[in-house]
């Protein structure tokens, strides 16, 4: 559980850095990608699920 929390924190950091790069380069798509990665990190922290499971539940796909 602790490692999933750390992974979630890292995803949040990566997402925020992508957002900053997107703002600096005036690249809207990179900013949006950063926001989604940050959201995945937050969900990962709170739910304790792995990144793939969070993506599947967020998009509603079942495999």
C-alpha positions as CSV (number, residue, x, y, z in Angstrom):
1,X,0.0,0.0,0.0
2,X,2.8,2.4,0.8
3,X,4.5,1.9,-2.6
4,X,1.2,2.7,-4.3
5,X,0.9,5.9,-2.4
6,X,4.5,6.8,-3.5
7,X,3.7,5.9,-7.1
8,X,0.6,8.1,-6.9
9,X,2.7,11.0,-5.6
10,X,5.2,10.6,-8.4
11,X,2.4,10.6,-11.0
12,X,1.1,13.9,-9.5
13,X,4.6,15.4,-9.7
14,X,5.0,14.2,-13.3
15,X,1.6,15.6,-14.2
16,X,2.4,19.0,-12.7
17,X,5.7,19.2,-14.5
18,X,3.9,18.3,-17.8
19,X,1.5,21.1,-17.1
20,X,4.3,23.6,-16.5
21,X,6.0,22.6,-19.7
22,X,2.8,22.9,-21.6
23,X,2.2,26.4,-20.3
24,X,5.8,27.5,-21.2
25,X,5.6,26.0,-24.7
26,X,2.0,27.2,-25.2
27,X,1.1,23.5,-25.9
28,X,-2.4,22.9,-24.8
29,X,-2.3,19.1,-25.4
30,X,0.7,18.7,-23.1
31,X,-1.0,20.7,-20.4
32,X,-4.1,18.5,-20.7
33,X,-2.0,15.3,-20.6
34,X,-0.4,16.7,-17.4
35,X,-3.7,17.3,-15.8
36,X,-4.9,13.8,-16.6
37,X,-1.7,12.3,-15.2
38,X,-2.1,14.3,-12.1
39,X,-5.6,13.1,-11.7
40,X,-4.5,9.5,-12.1
41,X,-1.9,10.0,-9.4
42,X,-4.5,11.4,-7.0
43,X,-6.9,8.6,-7.7
44,X,-4.1,6.1,-7.3
45,X,-3.2,7.6,-3.9
46,X,-6.8,7.5,-2.6
47,X,-7.9,4.2,-4.0
48,X,-4.7,2.3,-3.8
49,X,-5.2,0.8,-7.3
50,X,-2.5,0.5,-9.9
51,X,-2.4,2.9,-12.8
52,X,-3.9,0.5,-15.4
53,X,-6.9,-0.3,-13.2
54,X,-7.5,3.4,-12.5
55,X,-7.4,4.1,-16.3
56,X,-9.9,1.3,-17.0
57,X,-12.3,2.4,-14.4
58,X,-12.0,6.0,-15.5
59,X,-12.8,5.2,-19.1
60,X,-15.4,2.6,-18.2
61,X,-13.8,-0.2,-20.3
62,X,-13.9,-3.7,-19.0
63,X,-11.4,-6.3,-20.3
